[in-house]
Amino acid sequence: MNQRLSESPVARPFRIPGADRPGDLRFAYFNLKGHPRGELMLHRLIGAGFVPSLVIDEDSPLAAGLLAAQFRQLGQVAAFTPPTPLETVCKTLDIRYETVGNHNDADTVAVLAEAAPSLGVLGDTRIMRARVIDALPHGIVNVHPGLLPSVRGNNPYLWSVVHGLPQGATAHLIDTGVDRGPIMLARELELTAGTTLPELIHTINTLCADVVVTALSQLTSGTATLTEQPADDAVTFREARPEIWSLVETILRERAGAAARR
């Protein structure tokens, strides 16, 4: 369901002139190389007719570390199938494909200046800096794997478990803050009893793919809006340490046990 933003200002329209159909939207897609959430999101976008004019993968130690962390979890989910790598997808569909060592470096800005997309869309990336954001005339859409404004920062699905907060995903425009840009839409996820951590991550990844397709569909249909987040001083969560991952696994097991005893 859509997350209500009852304390936020009135939503304002968000439109890109001339982008009235999926094929009209000229956008660049960013992902940490191989990250399965970002790859799934682009697969789903392409399936819905949203084909990027440019894909920029970041091939870096950060990308390799997050890829390994995802696969440690997703490899335990029977329903998980690794998506086709974006480089292969781009070759098949004749999409311009570039790799950079850091999405915030000068190479990225140069590629964007040459390709001239009007919008950016993020899969899973590092925090983007102002010079990259400013290179896209209509901004950059991110899908945060948690509900904003409640759970900002890294690993929101873990911190939501720790603090007993709802799970979900939020599409928003980014700014130079961390997960503080105006919200396009948010969807809450109701977990079934007995959900494991690997299953939670798999389900969140799928929800993010649903949300990004809905966000761009609203944009091209003329129904997209932006709602400012509150200018609060709420905590922004850091990357979860190994003991937090273990704590989340314990909490989910205890919830499953409690549900089974009812």
N, C-alpha and C positions, 0 to 999 in steps of 0.2 A: 504494500500500500504506500501511498505518498506520505512522506514525513511532513507533518504540519509545522509551519514556521510562524506560529501565531504571534510571536513577539517581534517579528522582522518587519521592515518597511514594506509598503505596497510594491508588488512586482512590476517591473517595467519591461516593455517588449524588447526582444533581442532578435534582430534580423540582419541578414547579409544581402544587400541588393543584388538581384540577378541569380540568387541561389534558391530557386523555387522547386527544384527536383534534386534527388540524390546526385545525379550526374553533373549538375551545375556547380556543386560545391568543390572548390579547389582547395584541398587541405594537405598539410604535411603531417605524417604520423611518426611519433617518436617512441622508441622502446629500448630498454636495456636488452642487449642481444640474448635471445633465447628465452626471455622471461615468459612463462606459459600464460600468465594472465593477459599480458599485452598482446601476445600472439593470438590468443583466443578472441580477444576484443576485435582485432583487425579482421580475422576470419569472418566474424559475425557481421562487421560493417560491410565488408565486400559482398557477403551473401545478401545484404539488404540493398545493394546498389551503390554504396558509398565507397568508391575506389579512390585512394589517395593519389595525388600527383607526385608525391615524394615520400619515401620512407627513410628515416635516419635511425639506424641502430647504434647504440653505444657499446663498443667492445672494450671492456675495462675490467679491472679486478672487482670493482663494485658489482658489475653485471654478473660476473662469474660467481661471486659469493651469494648473491640473491637467487640466482638460478639454482645453485646447489641446494639452498635452503628450501626452495619450493619443491624441488624434486624429492627431497627426503620425505616430505609430507605426502605429496600427491602420488608418489609411487606406492603408497599404501591403500589407495582408493581404486577399487576394481573398475569403476566407471571412467577413470581418467585415461585419456589417450593423448599423448604429446601432440600438439599441433604441428603442422608443417612449418618449417622455419620461414621467416619472412623473406629472407633472401631468395629462397626457392619460389615463393609466391610471387615475388616481384619479377623474377625472370619469366615465369609463366604468363603473367599478365602485362608484361612490358611496362612496369612501373619503375621509375627511377629509384635506385637503391644506393644509399651511402652508409658508410660506417665512420664513426668518429671515436676518438679516445675519451671524449667528455662532451656531453650535450651542450655544455656552456662555453665551449672553446670557440676560437675564431673561425675554425673550419665550418662549424654549424652555421654561424652567421653568414658566412660567404655562400654556402650552399642555398640558404634561404633567400638571400638577395638575388641569386641567379634564377632559382626556380619560381620565385614570386607567388607562393601560395597565399590565400587570404586568411586562412585559419590554421591553427595547430591543434592536434589531438594527441593526448598522451596515453600510452599504454602504462607500463611501469617505468618510472624514470627517477633520477635524482631531482632535487629542488632546482627549478629553472630560474636563471638569473634575468635581470631586467633587459639586458641587451638581446637576449633570445626572445623574450616576451614581446619586446618592442618591434621585433622584426616581422611580426605577424599582424597585419592591419586590424583584424577583428579579434585578436587575442588567441588564447590557448585554452581548450577544454580539457579538463582533467576529470577522471572518475576516481574518487577517493573510496577505498574499500571499507568505509565506515560511515556513520551518520554525522553529518555536520549540522550545527556547530558543536555538538556534544563531545565528539572524539576526534581531535585534530592530531596530526603527527604520524609517526611510524607505527606499523602493526596495529591499527585500530581495532581489528577483530580480536586480538589478544587482550588489549586493555579493556575492551567492552566486556569480555568474560570476567576479568579480574574485578571490575567495578560494578558488575551487574547491570550493565547498560544494554539497550537494544542493539542488535546487529543490523547492518544495512550497507547501502552504497549511495554515494552522492555525486552527481555531475555538477561541476562548477567551473567558472572561469578563474584562472589563476592570477595572482598578483605577486608582489615580491615578498609577501608574508607566507607563512606555512598554513595551507588549507584555510585561508581566510577570504578568498575571492567570492564574488556573488554566486548564489546557487541557482542552477537551472532546474534541477529536480532531484528528489531523494526517494529511495524506496527502502522500506524496512523489511527485514528478513526474520521470519518466525522459525526458530530452530525446532526440529522434532526431538523428542526425548531420546537420549542415547547417541546423539551426534558426537562423533569423535573430532579431535583437532584436524586430522587430515581431511575429513568430510566437511568440516566447517570451511577450511581454506578452498576446497574444490567448489563448494556451493557459493562462496563469496566471489570467486573468480567468474563463475557463470553469471551471477547477478550483475557484476560489473559490465560484462558483455551485453546483457540485456539493457542496462541503463545507458550505455554509450550509444546504442542503436536508437533508443527512444529519444535521447537528447538531440541527436542530429536529425532525426525524423521530425521532431518538433521545430527545429531550426528551419528546415526546408519547407515545412508546411505553413510557416508563419505563426505558429502558436507558442514558440519558445519565449520564456521570460527569464529575467534575472532578479533575484531578491538578495539584497545586501545582508550579510551576516552581522550580528551585533558586534560592536566595537568593545569587546570585553577583554578581561585579562585571564581567561580560563587557561588551564594548563595545556601545553602542546607536548604530547608524549614523545619520548625518545625511542630509539631502536631497542626492542626488548632483549634483555640479556637471557642467556640459556636458562637461568632459574625461573624466569617468567614463563618461558615456554613450558617448563616442567610443571609450574603451578597451574597453568591453564589446563594441561592434560589432567591433572588431579581434580580440578574443579569440575571438568566435564564428566569424568568418571563418577564422581560423587553425585552429580545431578542424575546421571543415568541410573545409578543404584537406587537413589531416592524414588525415581519414577517407577522403577520395577517393583518396589515394595508397596506402592500404593494399591 
